[in-house]
Amino acid sequence: MGLTFVEKNPLADIRQLASQTLWYGVSNIVGRFINYLLTPLLTYIFAASDYGDISILFAIAAFLNVLYTYGMETSYFRFHAQEDEKTVVNTSMTILLITTVVFSALLLMPIDQFAALLKMENHPEWLMMVIAIVAIDTVAVIPFAKLRNDGRPRKFAWIKITNILTNLFFVIFFLYWCKGDYEAGKQSWLASLYDPEMGIGYVFVSNLIASSLTLILLYKEWIGFRLQFSRALISDMLIYSTPLIIVGFGGIINETIDRFMIVLRYEGTELAARTANGIYSANYKLSVVIVLFIQTFRMGAEPFFFKQSTSENAPIIYARVMRLFIVMCCACLLMVVLFLDGWKYFMGIGRHPEYAEGLLIVPVLMLAKLFLGIYYNLSIWYKLTNRTKTGAVITLIGAAITIVLNYFLIPSFGYWGCAVATVGCYGSMMVISYVMGQQHYPVPYNISNAVLHLSTATGLCLIQLLLRQSGVAVFWLHVSGVLLLTGYLLVVVRTEKEELRKIPLLSRMYR
């Protein structure tokens, strides 16, 4: 019956896939955007040194997520189609429960030493909460994977967004309402809930509540679970997932290791190092515009690329997609950099002006993210040619570049060294992937066109930054931003007319 249904309705599965992708994409993008809203909230409340501690603890959480899950979610999808469903679910959840308990115990025993290493010896409870959050999130991995496997994207999206909104609510509850009543000297129950000694710990209390609620909302996915351990199955799953740990750690190193290295390698006092980390981390968040676009693009492009792989014109299609992708990324870059003096108010600069010191690294970081987006496009070659190990090697090369550049640049250049290291990492990965890809899976990318857009966008950014540094009033900076962005759009209209003519809504411009 299933095969007959597919034959009679060839578009049914495609529509279902598109619908599910939309729901997963919406939950991810909305979630990232809401999380981004936490940045101005937290930077308004906390000084840069405290925000630096928050960024380090979240970076630790990212590392621990890779360690705790060790690719079991992907293994679940891989073996679900080959083995009995209940056996795969029970075995996956059982091994994750066991390792979560073991990892948590090993980390909690020397918690005071870890806190001292991170210069947080007065607050080991912060680290304890981070470990608890990661542990709870790990237990929820297979239930979430089961939702995806069962084709229930709406519940998946609803629970994910509920988690984020709950986190946001309790951050506001503790750090605005409770703290506000406490500092105003009110004798209210809200004031009684606030302890000034907890400090940034309320950020993690909020996250812990949200993660716990998420696990409760997934209770139906727990029904029928039994402790089960299939040695043969778990052996196969671990063999499959082990390389994913390497890839995961490589990606996390590229994204977060600079937060740790600022604290360890910064020339100056401990407070100065933490402040520098906070300034860097807050400004790093301004790259969210281009990150959101890249994330949205990847969710739609990856299945599209694989679908087109059997076409004789696949390389030409990939080249066209890359061309338009670069145009959109350059536009995102300009929308932030040209109006930097407007975006800066998302970082609580009115109350903590030190955050503004790092605004000039935003263009550098956004260029790095643009390189990362291009790399994601280029990476299709090793996915289509079954050379995924090469992808892992490229990621590790990027991680090595990140560590080396941060190590040598931070003592002399502070967080500017981190920004340069990020460009060096993703730029190198982009170039390596392009060179190797042309050897194994040639795609006729228009390099001259890419250079034109990248250099034009970079040049316009430099003009705006020079005007800003010369002391031009903010109003006139916004005027020049509009003019420069319009100029770039005119360049796009002229150079990409053949591509734009193929888009129905834009084709009328060229009549």
C-alpha positions in Angstrom: 0.0 0.0 0.0 2.8 2.4 0.8 4.5 2.0 -2.6 1.3 2.3 -4.4 0.5 5.5 -2.6 3.8 7.0 -3.6 3.5 6.0 -7.2 0.0 7.6 -7.4 1.0 10.7 -5.5 4.7 11.5 -6.4 4.4 15.0 -4.9 3.0 13.9 -1.6 6.3 13.0 0.1 7.9 16.1 -1.3 5.1 18.3 0.1 5.4 16.5 3.5 9.2 17.0 3.5 8.8 20.7 2.6 6.3 21.2 5.4 8.5 19.5 7.9 11.6 21.4 6.8 9.6 24.7 7.2 8.6 23.8 10.8 12.1 22.8 11.8 13.5 25.9 10.1 11.0 28.2 11.8 11.6 26.8 15.2 15.4 27.1 14.7 15.3 30.7 13.3 12.7 31.9 15.8 14.7 30.3 18.6 17.9 31.9 17.5 16.3 35.3 17.2 14.7 35.1 20.7 18.0 34.0 22.1 19.5 37.0 20.4 17.1 39.2 22.3 18.8 38.0 25.5 21.9 39.9 24.5 20.6 43.4 25.0 18.8 42.2 28.2 22.0 40.8 29.7 24.4 43.5 28.5 22.1 46.1 30.0 22.1 44.3 33.4 25.7 43.0 33.6 29.0 44.7 33.0 31.3 43.3 30.3 33.3 41.3 32.8 30.2 39.4 34.0 29.0 38.9 30.5 32.4 37.5 29.7 31.8 34.8 32.4 28.4 34.1 30.9 29.9 33.5 27.5 32.6 31.2 28.9 30.0 29.1 30.7 27.8 28.8 27.6 30.9 27.8 25.6 31.6 25.1 28.2 28.0 23.9 27.7 28.6 23.7 23.9 31.7 21.5 24.5 29.8 19.3 27.0 26.9 18.8 24.6 29.2 17.2 22.0 30.8 15.0 24.7 27.5 13.9 26.3 25.7 13.1 23.0 28.7 11.8 21.1 26.7 11.6 17.8 24.0 9.2 19.1 21.2 11.2 17.6 22.6 10.7 14.1 23.2 7.0 15.0 19.6 6.7 16.0 18.4 7.9 12.5 21.0 5.7 10.8 20.1 2.4 12.5 16.4 3.0 13.0 15.6 1.9 9.4 17.7 -1.3 9.8 16.8 -2.5 13.3 13.7 -3.0 15.4 12.4 0.4 16.4 11.9 -0.4 20.1 15.3 -1.9 20.3 17.0 1.1 18.8 15.0 3.6 21.0 15.6 1.6 24.2 19.3 1.0 23.5 20.0 4.6 22.5 18.3 6.0 25.6 19.8 3.5 27.9 23.4 4.1 26.8 22.8 7.9 26.9 21.4 7.7 30.5 24.4 5.6 31.6 27.0 7.8 30.1 25.2 11.0 31.2 25.4 9.8 34.8 29.1 8.8 34.5 30.2 12.0 32.8 28.3 14.2 35.3 29.8 12.3 38.2 33.3 12.7 36.8 32.8 16.4 36.3 31.2 17.1 39.6 33.8 15.5 41.8 36.5 18.0 41.0 34.1 20.9 40.5 36.0 23.2 42.8 39.2 22.7 40.8 37.4 23.4 37.5 35.9 26.6 39.0 39.3 27.7 40.1 40.8 27.0 36.7 38.2 29.3 35.1 38.7 31.9 37.9 35.2 31.3 39.2 36.2 29.7 42.5 33.6 31.7 44.4 30.8 30.3 42.3 31.2 26.5 41.6 27.4 26.4 41.6 27.4 28.1 38.2 29.4 25.1 36.7 27.1 22.7 38.5 24.1 24.2 36.9 25.7 24.1 33.5 26.4 20.4 33.9 22.8 19.8 35.1 21.5 21.7 32.0 23.6 19.6 29.6 22.6 16.4 31.4 18.9 17.1 31.1 19.2 18.2 27.5 21.1 15.0 26.7 18.3 12.9 28.1 15.9 14.7 25.8 17.9 14.0 22.6 16.3 10.7 21.7 12.7 11.8 22.4 13.3 14.8 20.1 14.8 12.5 17.5 11.8 10.2 17.8 9.5 13.2 17.1 11.5 14.0 14.0 11.5 10.4 12.9 7.8 10.0 13.4 7.1 13.1 11.3 5.8 15.4 14.0 7.5 18.7 13.3 4.8 20.8 14.9 5.2 19.3 18.3 9.0 19.5 17.9 8.8 23.2 17.0 6.3 24.0 19.7 8.4 22.4 22.5 11.6 24.0 21.2 10.1 27.5 21.1 8.4 26.9 24.5 11.8 26.1 26.0 13.3 29.4 24.7 10.3 31.5 25.8 10.4 29.9 29.2 14.1 30.7 29.5 13.5 34.3 28.4 10.6 34.7 30.8 12.6 33.6 33.9 15.6 35.7 33.0 13.2 38.7 33.0 11.5 37.4 36.1 14.6 37.0 38.2 16.8 39.8 36.8 14.2 42.5 36.3 11.2 41.9 38.5 12.8 40.2 41.5 16.0 42.2 41.3 14.1 45.4 40.8 12.0 44.9 44.0 15.1 43.9 46.0 17.1 46.9 44.9 14.1 49.2 45.6 13.9 47.8 49.2 10.4 46.4 48.8 9.2 43.8 51.2 7.7 41.6 48.5 7.8 37.9 47.7 9.6 38.8 44.5 12.4 40.5 46.5 12.7 37.5 48.7 13.5 35.3 45.7 16.5 37.4 44.7 20.0 36.8 46.1 22.6 39.3 44.9 25.3 36.7 45.6 23.9 34.6 42.8 24.8 37.2 40.2 24.9 35.7 36.7 23.7 32.4 38.1 20.1 33.4 37.5 20.8 33.1 33.8 21.5 29.4 34.3 18.7 28.9 36.8 16.4 30.1 34.1 17.9 27.8 31.6 17.7 24.9 34.0 14.0 25.5 34.6 13.4 25.7 30.8 15.3 22.4 30.2 13.4 20.6 32.9 10.0 21.8 31.5 11.1 20.5 28.1 11.8 17.1 29.5 8.3 17.1 31.1 6.6 18.1 27.8 8.3 15.1 26.1 6.7 12.7 28.6 4.7 10.9 25.9 7.9 10.0 24.1 9.0 8.3 27.2 6.0 6.0 27.4 7.0 2.5 26.8 10.7 3.1 27.4 12.6 0.2 29.0 16.2 -0.2 30.1 17.7 -2.3 27.3 21.3 -2.9 26.3 22.1 -4.6 23.0 25.8 -5.1 22.8 25.9 -5.7 19.1 23.8 -2.7 18.3 25.5 -0.3 20.7 28.9 -1.4 19.3 27.7 -0.6 15.7 26.2 2.7 16.8 29.4 3.8 18.6 31.6 2.8 15.6 29.3 4.9 13.4 29.1 7.9 15.7 32.8 8.2 16.8 33.9 10.3 13.8 31.0 12.6 14.4 32.6 13.5 17.8 35.7 14.7 16.0 33.7 16.8 13.6 31.6 18.2 16.5 34.5 19.1 18.7 36.3 20.7 15.7 33.2 22.9 15.0 32.8 23.9 18.6 36.5 24.7 18.9 36.2 27.1 15.9 33.2 28.8 17.4 34.0 29.0 21.1 37.7 28.4 22.0 38.5 32.1 21.6 36.4 32.8 24.7 38.6 30.6 26.8 41.8 31.8 25.3 41.1 35.5 25.9 40.9 34.8 29.6 44.1 32.6 29.5 46.3 34.7 27.1 45.1 38.3 27.6 47.9 40.6 28.9 46.6 42.4 31.9 44.6 41.8 35.1 42.0 39.1 35.5 39.2 41.7 35.5 40.6 43.2 32.2 40.7 39.8 30.6 37.1 39.1 31.6 36.0 42.5 30.4 37.7 42.0 27.1 35.9 38.6 26.7 32.6 40.2 27.5 33.1 43.0 24.9 34.1 40.5 22.3 31.3 38.1 23.0 28.6 40.8 23.0 29.8 42.2 19.7 30.1 38.7 18.3 26.3 38.5 18.6 25.9 41.2 16.0 26.8 38.7 13.4 23.5 37.0 14.0 21.9 38.6 10.9 24.2 36.8 8.5 24.2 33.6 10.7 20.4 33.5 10.5 20.5 33.8 6.7 23.1 31.0 6.4 21.2 28.7 8.7 18.0 29.3 6.8 19.8 28.7 3.5 21.4 25.5 4.7 18.1 24.0 5.7 16.6 24.5 2.3 19.8 24.1 0.2 21.2 20.8 1.5 18.2 18.6 0.5 18.0 20.6 -2.7 21.7 19.9 -3.5 21.3 16.2 -3.0 18.1 16.1 -5.1 19.9 17.9 -8.0 23.0 15.6 -7.8 21.6 13.2 -10.4 21.1 15.9 -12.9 23.6 16.5 -15.7 23.5 20.2 -15.0 24.1 19.8 -11.2 27.5 21.6 -11.2 26.0 24.6 -13.1 23.1 24.7 -10.7 25.5 24.7 -7.7 27.5 27.5 -9.3 24.3 29.6 -9.8 23.2 29.0 -6.2 26.7 30.1 -4.9 26.5 33.2 -7.0 23.2 34.4 -5.5 24.2 33.2 -2.0 27.2 35.5 -2.0 25.1 38.4 -3.2 22.7 37.9 -0.3 25.5 37.5 2.3 27.1 40.7 1.1 23.7 42.5 1.5 23.5 41.1 5.1 27.0 42.3 5.8 26.2 45.8 4.6 22.9 46.0 6.5 24.8 45.6 9.7 28.0 47.4 9.1 26.5 50.4 7.3 24.1 51.0 10.2 26.4 49.9 13.0 25.5 52.9 15.2 21.9 51.7 15.3 22.7 48.1 16.0 24.9 48.9 18.9 22.0 49.8 21.1 21.1 46.2 21.2 24.0 45.7 23.5 23.0 47.8 26.4 25.6 50.5 25.6 23.6 53.2 27.2 24.3 51.7 30.6 27.6 50.0 29.9 29.5 52.0 27.3 32.5 49.7 27.4 30.7 47.4 25.0 31.0 50.0 22.3 34.8 49.6 22.3 34.5 46.4 20.3 32.1 47.6 17.6 34.8 47.8 14.9 35.4 44.0 15.1 31.9 43.4 13.9 32.7 43.8 10.2 35.7 41.4 10.6 33.5 38.8 12.3 30.8 39.1 9.7 33.3 38.6 7.0 34.4 35.5 8.8 30.8 34.2 8.9 30.5 35.0 5.2 33.5 32.8 4.5 31.9 30.1 6.7 28.7 30.3 4.6 30.7 29.9 1.4 32.5 26.9 2.9 29.1 25.3 3.6 28.2 25.7 0.0 31.5 24.3 -1.2 31.3 21.3 1.1 28.7 19.7 -1.2 31.6 18.1 -3.1 32.8 15.8 -0.3 29.2 14.9 0.6 28.4 13.8 -2.9 31.6 11.9 -3.4 31.4 10.1 0.0 34.6 11.8 1.2 33.1 12.9 4.5 36.4 12.1 6.3 37.9 14.9 4.3 35.3 17.2 5.7 36.4 16.2 9.2 40.1 16.9 8.3 39.2 20.3 6.9 37.4 21.1 10.2 40.3 20.0 12.3 42.7 22.1 10.1 40.4 25.1 10.8 40.5 24.3 14.6 44.3 24.1 14.6 44.5 27.5 12.8 42.0 28.9 15.4 44.1 27.7 18.3 47.5 28.8 17.0 46.4 32.3 15.8 44.6 32.9 19.1 47.5 31.8 21.1 50.0 34.1 19.4 47.7 37.1 18.6 45.7 37.6 21.8 48.7 38.8 24.0 49.5 41.6 21.6 46.1 42.4 20.1 43.5 41.3 22.6 40.1 40.4 21.2 41.2 41.8 17.8 43.4 38.7 17.7 40.3 36.5 18.1 38.5 38.3 15.3 41.5 37.9 13.0 41.8 34.2 14.0 38.2 33.6 13.1 38.7 35.1 9.6 41.9 33.0 9.2 40.1 29.8 10.3 37.0 30.1 8.0 38.9 31.7 5.2 41.4 28.8 5.2 38.6 26.2 5.3 36.9 28.0 2.4 40.0 28.0 0.2 41.0 24.4 1.0 37.5 23.1 0.3 37.5 25.0 -3.0 40.8 23.7 -4.2 40.1 20.1 -3.2 36.6 20.2 -4.5 37.7 21.3 -8.0 39.9 18.2 -8.1 37.3 15.7 -7.1 34.0 17.3 -8.2 34.6 20.3 -10.5 32.0 23.1 -10.3 32.2 26.1 -12.6 32.1 28.8 -9.9 32.4 32.3 -11.2 35.4 33.5 -9.1 35.7 36.9 -10.7 32.0 37.6 -9.9 32.5 36.5 -6.3 35.5 38.7 -5.9 33.6 41.6 -7.4 30.8 41.4 -4.9 33.1 40.7 -1.9 35.5 43.6 -2.8 32.6 45.9 -3.5 30.9 45.2 -0.2 34.2 45.4 1.7 35.0 48.7 0.0 31.6 50.2 0.9 32.1 49.0 4.5 35.5 50.7 4.7 34.1 54.0 3.4 31.4 54.0 6.1 33.9 53.1 8.8 36.2 55.9 7.7 33.3 58.3 7.9 32.4 57.0 11.3 36.0 57.4 12.6 36.2 60.9 11.2 33.4 62.0 13.6 30.5 62.4 11.2 27.2 62.8 13.0 25.0 59.6 13.4 22.2 61.1 11.3 24.5 61.6 8.4 26.0 58.1 8.9 22.6 56.7 8.4 22.1 58.8 5.3 25.4 57.6 3.9 24.5 54.0 4.9 21.3 54.2 2.8 23.2 55.7 -0.2 26.0 53.0 0.0 23.5 50.2 0.3 21.5 51.5 -2.6 24.8 51.7 -4.6 25.5 48.0 -3.9 21.9 47.1 -4.9 22.5 48.9 -8.2 25.7 46.9 -8.8 23.6 43.7 -8.1 20.9 44.8 -10.5 23.5 45.4 -13.3 25.8 42.4 -12.8 23.2 39.8 -11.9 20.5 40.7 -14.4 20.6 37.3 -16.1 20.0 35.5 -12.8 17.4 38.0 -11.6 15.4 37.7 -14.9 14.8 34.1 -13.9 13.0 35.2 -10.7 9.3 35.9 -11.5 8.8 38.8 -9.1 12.0 40.5 -10.3 11.9 39.8 -14.1 9.7 42.8 -14.7 12.5 45.2 -13.9 14.4 44.1 -17.0 11.5 44.5 -19.5 
